[in-house]
Every structure is written in structure tokens, then in C-alpha cells.
Amino acid sequence: MRTIGQVLKDARIIKGLDLASLAKTTKIKTTFLVSIEKEN
């Protein structure tokens, strides 16, 4: 079963977004997005 971090990262990559772009779009800090993707 895929984790939420894997789902988020896969969706981000499919859409061609880097973490900085996703952070700007969602207004979620890059550090939080990195932690979610790494399951921290």
C-alpha cells in the first residue's frame, strides 16, 4: 500500500512541479512538503 508521502510525490512529479512550485501554489512551506514526502 502506498503512503500519503508517495502519493503526494508521484502526483507532484506527474504534474511536473518541483517542491518550490508546489509550496508556492499550496502555501505550504517546502520543509513541510519534504517531511511529508519523506514520511517524517
C-alpha positions, 0 to 999 in steps of 0.5 A: 500500500502506498503512503500519503508521502508517495502519493503526494510525490508521484502526483507532484512529479506527474504534474511536473512541479518541483517542491518550490512550485508546489509550496508556492501554489499550496502555501505550504512551506517546502520543509513541510512538503519534504517531511511529508514526502519523506514520511517524517 
